[in-house]
Amino acid sequence: MSALISAPLLALCFSGIAHATVQAEALGNLQGLKLANETTVPTLRERIVQAGLDKIGTPYSWGGDDPVDGFDCSGLALFVFRETAGIDLPRTSRAQRQAGDNVNRRQLRPGDLVFFATNRRGVTSHVGIYIGQNQFVHAPSRGAKVRVDKLSNSYWSKRYLGARTYLESAPSPLLAKAN
């Protein structure tokens, strides 16, 4: 009978040692993960882009500015900036283009707003959120859903009017060191 008790007792002792070894290794890995997380905190621009991308598939709704009722183009920009950055944009694409800081097309950064004339030549009637790699997310038109398009698409490139930013134009030296 002592042999029956000894085997489970012996196994329990060895499992404790194995558990302690695994626990120590896991703790070492966890410390490595903590350091990785500290260096990959998303920037405000990245969070704005992600918030826009999260709305892909939401139906277009003229005058809409929330995910339940749907979005029009300026409502999508307004919602994303308000919810992600606490920035209240003007309500219409035309008013959004009149505010903010001008951005040269070659200097577009994710999170900047891009503007188009889709109704009349030269009159701002559409806005999207630039996401990088020559692409923007937007609520295109009635019957469509929030989606990503390329600025180089002939339809959009012919109608491109300019870009604005409501975010910092360039990171401050202190912010650059933190990132």
N, C-alpha and C positions, 0 to 999 in steps of 0.2 A: 504494500500500500504506500509506503514511503517513496517508492519509485514513481508511482502515479502522481503524487503530489510534487515531487521534485521536478519532473519534466515541465509541467505548466509553470511552476515557480521560476525555473531556470529560463523558460521562454519569456516570461514576463520581465525578468531582469534584463535580458538581452534586448527586448523590444524597447525598453526604457532608454538604453544606450543608443540604439538606432534612432529613436525618436529625438533624442537630444541632439544627435549629429545632424539629422534632417532639419531640425528647428534652427540650429546655428547656421546652416547653409541658406535656409530660407530668409533668415534675418539679414545675412550678407547680401542676398539678391534684392531684398526689399530696400536696403539702403541705396543700392545702385539705381533702383527704380525711382526713388525719391529725388535723387539728383537729376535724373532724366526729366522728370515732370517739372522741376523747377526751371529748366532751360527751354521748355516747350509750351509755356503759357501763351495762348493765342493773343495776338495784338488786337486792338480795337478794330482795325481794318479787316483782319481775318475773321473776327466775330461777326462783323457786318456782312461780309461775303457769305459766311456760313448761314446766317439768318435768312438771307435772300435765297440761297440754294435750298434751304429747308422748306420754302414756300412753293417750290416747283410742283406743278400739278394742281395748285389752287385755281379755281375758275376765275375768269375775268368777270368783273362786275363794275359797270360804270358808276363812279362815285364811291366805290368800295374801298375801305381802308382797314379791313381786318380779315383774318383767315376764315372766320365763320361765314361772313357774307360774300367774301371774295374781294379781289383787288382790281382797281384800275392802275395804270402805270405810276401815277404820282402817289396814289394811296399805298402802293407796295413800298416805295421809297420812304414815305412818311412813317409807315408802321415799323419798318426795319430800323430806321435811325432812332425813332422814339423808344422802341423796346430794347434795343441793343446798346445805344449810346446815350439815351436820355436827351437827344437833340430833337427839338421840334422844328421840322421843315415847314415851309409854306405848303399850302394844300395843292396847288396846281403845278404842272410841269413848267409852265411859263414863269410863274413866280419863283419856283425852285431855281430856274436858270438865272434869274435876276439877282439872287442872293448867293452866298458862298463866294469862294475865291476861284478865279479863272485857272484852268489847267490846260497846258499845251497837250495836244493829242499824243505826242511822243513821250510825254512825261506822266501819262496816266498811271495811277496806282489803284490797286484793289480798294474798293470802297468809295471811289469817286463816282459822281453821277454823270452820265452821258446823255446828251439831248439831241433830239431829231425833229425835223419838220415833216410830219406825215400827212398833213392836210393841205397846207399852202406853203409855197416856197418861202423859206426864211422865217416862218412863224413857228415858234416852239410849240409842239403838240404832243411830244412823247419823251419819256425819261426811262432810263434803266440804270442799274447799279453795275459798274465795271467790276469784273471778278478776276481779271488778269488774263494773260495769254490771248489778248485780242477778243475777249468774250464779255458779254454782259447778261445779267438776269433781269427779266422784265415781265410785266403783264401786257401782252401785245394788243389784243383787241377782242371785241365781242365774239363769243363762241370759242375762244381759245383759252388756254391755261398758262399760268406762269411757267416760263421756260428760259433756256439759255440760247442766245444767238451770237454769231460772230460779227464784229464790227466790219470785217472785210466782205461780208455778204453784200452783193451789189445793191440790194434794196436799202440796206442800212447805211452803207458807205455814201450813197448818193444823197441821203437825207440827213447825214450827220451835221450838227451845228456847232458842237463844242462840248466842253466838260467843265464841271465845277467840283470843288471839294468843300465839305463842311468840316473836315478834319484838319489836323495840323498839316501845313504844307510840306514841312521837312521835320524829321525828328530832331529834338533838341539834343545837344551833346550828352546831357545827363540821361535822357531817355534812351539814346543810342547805346550808352554803356550798360543800362539796365537790361536792354534786349540783347 
